[in-house]
Each structure stands twice: as C-alpha cells, then as structure tokens.
Amino acid sequence: MLPGQRVELGISESSLLRSAMLVYLVPLLGLFIGAGLLQSLFANDLAAVLGAALAFILVRGWSLKLGEKHHYRPVILQIALPGQPLKIES
C-alpha cells in the first residue's frame, strides 16, 4: 500500500446487522436486566448500579471475544493507485 491510495472496504450485510446489535442492543439490555435483577433482589439503588456495572463488564468481555471472529472483520474489496478512481459497479 502506498500513501494516497484509495481503498474500498466491505463487510457482509448480516455481519453488519449482527455487529450493530452487539454494539448497541446487547449492552443496553444487559444494563437494564442487571440493574433490574439486583434492584429486585436487594431493593437498593446501589445494588441497581452495581448490577448495571456487572452486566456492562460481562457484555464487554463477551463482545471483545466475538469481535475476534473473522466474519466481523471488513475485507479489502479493491485498491486504486493515487489519482485513479475506484471502480463502481451497480
């Protein structure tokens, strides 16, 4: 690769949707479930905060492990030399 080259990256649609859910939906649900579960067990606001923090840590570790899988990584589709346009196919 040379400085100034244009690179087109791609990722499959299903991987894009799964990764968006992994980044946005799973941590949010984990925070609500963790906070609600410990709040209901201990009837304490501090327990709710600790439950949310614990859920965040667990989901973060899980997402880092899933992020290592190859189908979540983008691939190089094409490389153009400096000054040359990328080929656009429809």
C-alpha positions as YAML, in Angstrom:
chain: A
units: angstrom
residues:
- id: 1
  name: MET
  ca: [0.00, 0.00, 0.00]
- id: 2
  name: LEU
  ca: [1.20, 3.47, -0.86]
- id: 3
  name: PRO
  ca: [0.24, 6.81, 0.67]
- id: 4
  name: GLY
  ca: [-2.66, 8.33, -1.24]
- id: 5
  name: GLN
  ca: [-4.13, 5.04, -2.45]
- id: 6
  name: ARG
  ca: [-7.88, 4.69, -2.24]
- id: 7
  name: VAL
  ca: [-9.17, 1.55, -0.59]
- id: 8
  name: GLU
  ca: [-12.70, 0.14, -0.66]
- id: 9
  name: LEU
  ca: [-13.65, -1.98, 2.35]
- id: 10
  name: GLY
  ca: [-16.64, -4.28, 2.61]
- id: 11
  name: ILE
  ca: [-18.48, -6.31, 5.20]
- id: 12
  name: SER
  ca: [-21.40, -8.67, 4.73]
- id: 13
  name: GLU
  ca: [-24.85, -7.30, 5.50]
- id: 14
  name: SER
  ca: [-25.63, -9.97, 8.09]
- id: 15
  name: SER
  ca: [-22.35, -9.28, 9.90]
- id: 16
  name: LEU
  ca: [-23.10, -5.57, 9.84]
- id: 17
  name: LEU
  ca: [-26.53, -6.09, 11.39]
- id: 18
  name: ARG
  ca: [-25.19, -8.52, 13.99]
- id: 19
  name: SER
  ca: [-22.36, -6.21, 14.95]
- id: 20
  name: ALA
  ca: [-24.72, -3.24, 15.25]
- id: 21
  name: MET
  ca: [-26.95, -5.28, 17.55]
- id: 22
  name: LEU
  ca: [-23.90, -6.38, 19.51]
- id: 23
  name: VAL
  ca: [-22.68, -2.81, 19.93]
- id: 24
  name: TYR
  ca: [-25.99, -1.12, 20.75]
- id: 25
  name: LEU
  ca: [-28.72, -3.51, 21.81]
- id: 26
  name: VAL
  ca: [-26.94, -6.16, 23.88]
- id: 27
  name: PRO
  ca: [-25.18, -3.72, 26.28]
- id: 28
  name: LEU
  ca: [-28.40, -1.76, 26.74]
- id: 29
  name: LEU
  ca: [-30.40, -4.88, 27.55]
- id: 30
  name: GLY
  ca: [-27.62, -6.10, 29.83]
- id: 31
  name: LEU
  ca: [-27.65, -2.85, 31.77]
- id: 32
  name: PHE
  ca: [-31.42, -2.94, 32.23]
- id: 33
  name: ILE
  ca: [-31.53, -6.63, 33.15]
- id: 34
  name: GLY
  ca: [-28.56, -6.41, 35.53]
- id: 35
  name: ALA
  ca: [-29.87, -3.30, 37.24]
- id: 36
  name: GLY
  ca: [-33.43, -4.64, 37.46]
- id: 37
  name: LEU
  ca: [-32.35, -8.02, 38.78]
- id: 38
  name: LEU
  ca: [-30.17, -6.70, 41.60]
- id: 39
  name: GLN
  ca: [-32.68, -3.93, 42.37]
- id: 40
  name: SER
  ca: [-35.43, -6.51, 42.84]
- id: 41
  name: LEU
  ca: [-33.21, -8.84, 44.90]
- id: 42
  name: PHE
  ca: [-31.77, -6.25, 47.28]
- id: 43
  name: ALA
  ca: [-34.26, -3.34, 46.99]
- id: 44
  name: ASN
  ca: [-31.41, -0.86, 46.95]
- id: 45
  name: ASP
  ca: [-30.33, 1.75, 44.42]
- id: 46
  name: LEU
  ca: [-26.67, 0.91, 45.00]
- id: 47
  name: ALA
  ca: [-27.43, -2.70, 44.07]
- id: 48
  name: ALA
  ca: [-29.01, -1.49, 40.82]
- id: 49
  name: VAL
  ca: [-25.86, 0.48, 39.97]
- id: 50
  name: LEU
  ca: [-23.65, -2.49, 40.81]
- id: 51
  name: GLY
  ca: [-25.86, -4.79, 38.72]
- id: 52
  name: ALA
  ca: [-25.61, -2.45, 35.76]
- id: 53
  name: ALA
  ca: [-21.83, -2.23, 36.15]
- id: 54
  name: LEU
  ca: [-21.50, -6.01, 36.42]
- id: 55
  name: ALA
  ca: [-23.67, -6.52, 33.34]
- id: 56
  name: PHE
  ca: [-21.59, -3.96, 31.44]
- id: 57
  name: ILE
  ca: [-18.35, -5.77, 32.32]
- id: 58
  name: LEU
  ca: [-19.78, -9.16, 31.29]
- id: 59
  name: VAL
  ca: [-21.18, -7.88, 28.00]
- id: 60
  name: ARG
  ca: [-17.95, -6.01, 27.24]
- id: 61
  name: GLY
  ca: [-15.91, -9.19, 27.68]
- id: 62
  name: TRP
  ca: [-18.34, -11.17, 25.55]
- id: 63
  name: SER
  ca: [-18.28, -8.58, 22.77]
- id: 64
  name: LEU
  ca: [-14.47, -8.49, 22.72]
- id: 65
  name: LYS
  ca: [-14.42, -12.27, 22.35]
- id: 66
  name: LEU
  ca: [-16.95, -12.15, 19.49]
- id: 67
  name: GLY
  ca: [-15.09, -9.28, 17.83]
- id: 68
  name: GLU
  ca: [-12.12, -11.58, 17.24]
- id: 69
  name: LYS
  ca: [-14.12, -13.75, 14.83]
- id: 70
  name: HIS
  ca: [-13.18, -13.30, 11.19]
- id: 71
  name: HIS
  ca: [-16.68, -12.71, 9.80]
- id: 72
  name: TYR
  ca: [-16.99, -9.44, 11.78]
- id: 73
  name: ARG
  ca: [-13.86, -8.00, 10.16]
- id: 74
  name: PRO
  ca: [-14.00, -5.92, 6.99]
- id: 75
  name: VAL
  ca: [-12.20, -7.09, 3.86]
- id: 76
  name: ILE
  ca: [-10.44, -5.08, 1.17]
- id: 77
  name: LEU
  ca: [-12.56, -5.15, -1.99]
- id: 78
  name: GLN
  ca: [-10.35, -3.05, -4.23]
- id: 79
  name: ILE
  ca: [-7.32, -0.76, -4.17]
- id: 80
  name: ALA
  ca: [-6.76, 2.12, -6.60]
- id: 81
  name: LEU
  ca: [-3.46, 3.86, -7.24]
- id: 82
  name: PRO
  ca: [-3.17, 7.55, -6.32]
- id: 83
  name: GLY
  ca: [-5.07, 9.69, -8.81]
- id: 84
  name: GLN
  ca: [-7.15, 6.80, -10.14]
- id: 85
  name: PRO
  ca: [-10.83, 6.39, -9.22]
- id: 86
  name: LEU
  ca: [-12.28, 3.26, -7.67]
- id: 87
  name: LYS
  ca: [-14.42, 1.16, -9.99]
- id: 88
  name: ILE
  ca: [-18.07, 1.43, -9.06]
- id: 89
  name: GLU
  ca: [-20.25, -1.49, -10.12]
- id: 90
  name: SER
  ca: [-24.00, -1.46, -9.78]
...
